[in-house]
């Protein structure tokens, strides 16, 4: 089984920073793409940022200039550094890892989510 665990969420004042970490485990041979998604109350889950195995990153507009996604392939870890957080960033943040593992084969696996709360 592939396990995906997020950490680093919490409560922060506007303008503050948080670093979210996504760790995947379970005999993973490689990942194709890892994305950070978020879901705020009353809204659908949306993509925030994604990064490929080769390190190519894409950001949605609200994250551009404030968030940085990076990965360490050796550790199967993806980090989302969030700076200048705003109340609109308040959401549960989920990590989704797509890759290939033994003996499972190809997989898409979600973490349990980590709460980010930004107060005014």
N, C-alpha and C positions, 0 to 999 in steps of 0.2 A: 504494500500500500504506500502511496505517496502522501506524505504529510507536509502541509503548508501552514506555517505559523507566522502571524504578524505580531509585532510588538512595537512599543514606542509611543502609542497614543496617550492622550491625557488632556488636561485642561490648561489652557494658556490664555493670557491676555492678548488682545489684538496687537499685532506687531511682533509677537513672539515667534519662536521657532520650535519645531519638533522634528525629530528624525524617526521615520518609520522603517522598520526592518522586516523583510520577508525572507524566511528561511525555508527551503524545501529539502526534504530528506526522503530516503527510501530507495536506495540503489539507483539513483537517477544518473543516466548516462549523459544526458545533455538537455538543455532547454532551448526552445525555439524563440519564445517570446514570453515576457513577464509583464503583466500590466497591473497598475494600481487603479482601482475603481473606488468610487465612493457613492454612498446613498444617504441623502439627507431626508429628514421627515417629510413625507408628502411628495417626494420626488422619486423618479426612477433612478436606478443605479446607472452611473455614468463613468466613462473612462476618464481618468485624470492624466495618466502618463503611461507609456509602455516602452520597453526596451527589448531589442532582439538579442540573441546569443552573441552576435557580433558587435554589440554595443551601440547600435543605432537607436536613437531615442526620439520619441514624438511626444508632444505635450498638447493638451487642450488649452484653449486661450486663457482660462482662469489661472492656469498653472504657469504659463510662460513668464519667465523673468523672476519667478519666486520659488519655484520648485525645481529640484534637480534629481533625476533618477540615474542610478548607477548600479553596476553589478560586479560581483566577484564570481566568475565562473567556477573557480576552484572550490569555492564554498557553497555554491548554489544559493547565493544570497543576493538580494536586490534591496537597495536602500532608496527611500524617498526622503530627501532633505527638503523640508518645508520651511521657508522663511517668510517673514512679513505676513503672518497668518491673519486672516480676517474672519469676522463672524460668518460670512457666507461659506467659509471652508468647513464649518461644522458639519460633521457627517460620520458615519461609520465607514472606515476605509478597509477595503478588501484587496487582497493580493490574489491574482490568478496566474498560475504557472502552467505553461504548455511545454511539454517536452516528451522525452522518451525514457522509460525506466525498465529495469529488469526486476521481476519477470512480466510486469504488467504490459509493457509496450507503450504505445503512444497514450498520452494522458492530458487532460485539462483538469486542474485541481485548484479549488478555492480554499483560502484560509477562513478562519472563523470571524475575522474582522477585528478591528481595533477602533475604539471610539476617540474621535478628535473633537474637542469642544473649545471654541474660541469665543471669549467674552469681549464685549465692547469696552 
